[in-house]
Amino acid sequence: MKLRVRLVGAAFLFCLLGVLARAVSLQVFERDRLRELAEDQYVRQVEIPARRGDIFDRRGVPLAQSVEVDSIWVDPSLLGDLGQAAKKLAPELALEPSELEARLSKAKRFAWVKRRVRPEEAEAVRALGLPGVGLTKEPRRFYPQRELAGQLIGFVGADGRGLDGLELAFEDELSGESMRVSGYRDARGRKLLTDGLADSIERRGASVTLTIDRHLQFFAEKALSRAAEESKAAAASAVVLDPRTGELLAIANHPRFNPNTPEKSPPEGRRNRAALDTFEPGSTFKSFVVAAALEEGRVKPQDGIHCENGAWDIGRHTVHDTHSYGWLSVGKVLQVSSNICAAKIAQALGRDALVDYSARFGFGERAGLSLPGEGKGVVPYPKAEIAVATQAFGQGLTATAVQLAAAYGALANGGVLMRPYLVSRVVDPDGLALLEGRPVEVRRVVSAETARTVVKMLEAVVEKEGTAPRARLDEYKVAGKTGTAQKADLVAGGYSDKRIASFVGLVPSDGPRLVILVVVDEPKTDVYGGLVAAPVFKEIASAAMPYLGVAPSSAAPVAQERPKPKPADRSASRPLSDAFLKVQAQDPVTEQVEKGTVRVPDLSGEVGRVAVSRLLAAALTPRLTGTGRVVKQEPPAGSLVEKGARVTVQLAGGLPPLRQ
């Protein structure tokens, strides 16, 4: 009996020693591993996304904000039948059940169902009460001003990261830092933060304050959109700049773009053309050529220059003026926008000085707005005489609208170029300023006397005899310059018959507060800057001056009927009426080809009767097939053929509507 008791006791002791050994193994040697396995059942690391910083205009009006909305996630391991769960969830969230089921089947413990849902969608999912389905708060970007400055602000993607515009340029500053905190999961798989979550400043991104003024931006966009729609233009842009500081007060683009729904706009509609795209500035560049020549003493304001009565041969090319002019003063050259006289002034200035002053006015270098893809422009060295001539009237070189406005800002600011800037402050959540934009003098380009002289000359441009009487204001003196540039044909080479119409104005010219530049791309009704762009300037300036509290000019022009001009010789400029402006646009430079040969014009998009007229005018024989507009021509545009050669034109697309 004693032996049996000892054997049973030994067996129990052996079992207890085994249990003790196992307990020691679990509590000592495998403690960390087992604790991790246990915590994996109920403890979760919850990532709390950062709240993106806000973007404000100069007066503190929010242009971009972040709001907290629900996002729906799921733990597929707790759902059971994924197919049935997908069929219940999908209709409430406007999803395809099959696609949702496929996505859930690929995940083990976590999958997003739909992020940043509407409140009614979140309530519908809560009502289903499915196990393993949870909702968490995520920040969603919201643009309260909708289309206002849409291309400039940019937009963010589904992950909350900036994809374009200022949202992309200041991604690091705006994004903030996400936080990871420990939470618990209950029996139904719901995440619980037992300690709650404070609104820590580490989660918030920095705020960005712009120099843009919401009201001026609205004035610019409203006027620009109306003009672009009326002229049937492909696109348009406008820049409003304070020449004293370099602050950009408005950057408008058309077509407009709503960053709240970026998927509804094509990529070209989201492009900030004013800052990113380069174009040939055309006759607006003549002001800088005249300023450089005056500064270097190559010409004087009272000097007379002969404009060759409308045509001037340079080698095998001919430079044209819209009208025939004889002798003109330097001021008259700008007033009537003579290409020939501008080319002669550039020749007197010289190649090296022409390129040097172009750089001094800021062309060929980025404005420094920190926007991704910002245009730089190109000012090539003009080796040939014809290149000097074409650069004199703004062709053969490119610039952005911001560069051009800043260069005119130098003339308005007494010859001192200010660096244009867009961001006034970047402040982190605890109030520390990360960046402060301040007025920066880049360089003195010309003397104050030269700048005042050129601005005074530009005042004549908006008079009746100038190229932009439609830009004239009754209460404020205006100085400005029109531009009508040919667009380069990147396919066939050379220039097409499409135009860029522009106008840049300084107001009031006796103490400029604003530089306003308007660029209209491919207008269909009228192609001249004085007819298309100048009225936009007038509308913006008329609203901006009272808004800024600018007193009327002391010597503002008074609207009154002018006496009829006396007959004058042909050397004097002619009155410029609308009929005068609406003459058929002709190329400022033409090539002299061999006798008996002509180049085939570009007829793409023209209606049949216009195509026939243009071919007959070029001494070519038209042969038309089909109806509608020109979709193909043979020989192609730009081909050199003999006079009288047949040109086959294929039309398609139906007849255009009749004009009332």
FENJO-V520775 format. One record per helix or strand of 2 or more residues. SS is the DSSP state (h for helix, s for strand). FROM is the first residue (numbers start at 0). TO is the last residue. If there is no record, write none. Layout:
ss=SS from=FROM to=TO
ss=SS from=FROM to=TO
This chain:
ss=h from=1 to=28
ss=h from=30 to=41
ss=s from=42 to=47
ss=s from=54 to=55
ss=s from=61 to=73
ss=h from=75 to=77
ss=h from=81 to=92
ss=h from=96 to=105
ss=s from=110 to=113
ss=h from=118 to=127
ss=s from=132 to=141
ss=h from=149 to=152
ss=h from=164 to=168
ss=h from=170 to=174
ss=s from=178 to=184
ss=s from=190 to=191
ss=h from=200 to=202
ss=s from=206 to=209
ss=h from=213 to=229
ss=s from=234 to=240
ss=s from=246 to=253
ss=h from=258 to=263
ss=h from=266 to=269
ss=h from=272 to=275
ss=h from=281 to=294
ss=s from=303 to=305
ss=h from=307 to=309
ss=s from=310 to=313
ss=s from=316 to=319
ss=s from=326 to=328
ss=h from=329 to=335
ss=h from=338 to=348
ss=h from=350 to=359
ss=h from=384 to=391
ss=h from=400 to=411
ss=s from=415 to=417
ss=s from=422 to=426
ss=s from=432 to=435
ss=s from=440 to=443
ss=h from=447 to=461
ss=h from=468 to=470
ss=s from=477 to=487
ss=s from=494 to=506
ss=s from=513 to=520
ss=h from=528 to=531
ss=h from=533 to=547
ss=h from=577 to=580
ss=s from=588 to=590
ss=s from=596 to=598
ss=h from=607 to=616
ss=s from=620 to=624
ss=s from=627 to=633
ss=s from=639 to=641
ss=s from=645 to=652
